[in-house]
Amino acid sequence: QVRLVESGGGLVQAGGSLRLSCVASGSISRINAMGWYRQAPGKQRELVATITSGGRTNYVDSVKGRFTISWDGARNPLYLQMNSLKPEDTAVYYCKDASSWFGSWGQGTQVTVSS
C-alpha cells in the first residue's frame, strides 16, 4: 500500500506562485509514474500533469507554460511549481500514484487564487 501526503496549498493573489509537494511512503519501490490532479467546486476531477520515472511529462493545455511538474523517483518528493496563477486554478489538488489506474491518492491540498 502506498500513502501519499500533499502540502503547500494556500491562498494567493492572481499572478502569484505556489509550490505543491507530495511525499510517498509504504510500498513505493514499484511506483514508476506520478501525477497531479485537481477538482474545483461543482466540477469533475481533472488531470493537471503527469511525470514518469524517466522524466517524461504531460500537461493539460490550460496549465502549459505556467506549471512545472518534477520528480526524481519514488524516494523523493513530487512537486508542482505553479506560476502565473489564475482564479480558475482554484481547486483541491491531489497527487496520485500514476503507475496504475488503481494507484493511491493523497488527501488533497486546497489552492485558492483570488482575483
N, C-alpha and C positions, 0 to 999 in steps of 0.2 A: 504494500500500500504506500502511496506517495501522498505526503502532506505538503500543501503549498500555502504560504503566508505572504500576502501583499502588504506594502506600506508605501507612504509617500504622497497619498492623495491630500486634497485640501481645497481651499478657496483661493482663487487667483483672478486678477482682472484680465480682460481680453487683451491679447498681445503678450501675456506673460508666459512663464515656463514652469514646468514641474517635471520631476523625475520619479517614476514609479519603480519600485523594486519588488522582486518576488524571490523568496527563498524556499528551496525544496528540501524535504527531509524524508526519511524512510527508504523505500526500495528505489533509489534514484539511479542505480547503475544502468538500468535499461532505457532511461529517457534519452531520446535522440532528436527531439524537437520540442519547442515551447511556443506558446502563443499568448497574446493579449487580446481580450475581447471586452466589449463594453455593452451596457444596457441602460438606455435612457428611459425616463418615466413614460409608460404607455407604449414603449416600442420593444421589438424583439431584440434579443442579444445578437450582436454582430461582431464579426471578426475585425480586429484592428490591424494586427501584424503577427507574422509567424517567423520563426528562425529555426534552422536545423543545426545539428552539431557540426555540420560542415560549413556553416556560416551563410547558407542561402536564406535570403529574406523575402518576404512578401508583405505588401501593404494594401489596405483598402484605399481606393483612389482619393477619398476625402482627406487623408492624412499624409499623403505622399509629399515629401519636401518639408514637412513640418515635424513629423515624429520619426524617431530612430530607435529600433529595437536592437538590443545587444545581449550577448550571452556567450560565455566561454566554457560551456559544458555543465553537466548536472551538478557538479560540486561547487559551482559558482552562481551568484545571483543572476536572475534575469532582470533586465532593465528596459524601461520605456522612457526615453527622453522626449518630452513634448514641448515644442516651441510654438510661438505664434498662436497660442490657444484662442479658440473662438467659443462663444456661448453654446454653439451646437455641439461642442465636445463634452458638455456636461453629461455625466453618466457615472454609473458604478463600473469600475474597471476590474476585470478578473484576469488572473493568469491561469493558464491551463497546460497540463502535460499533453502536448500535441502528438505524442508518439502513437497514439491510437484514438479512435473515436470515443472510447470509454475512459480516456485519461482523466486524472483527477483535476478538480477545480479548486481555486482558492476561495476565500470567503468574500473577496471584493474590497475595493477601497474607493471612496467617493471622491470624484473630481467635480468641482463646481466652478464654472467660469462666468464671471459677472461682466455685463456689458457697460 
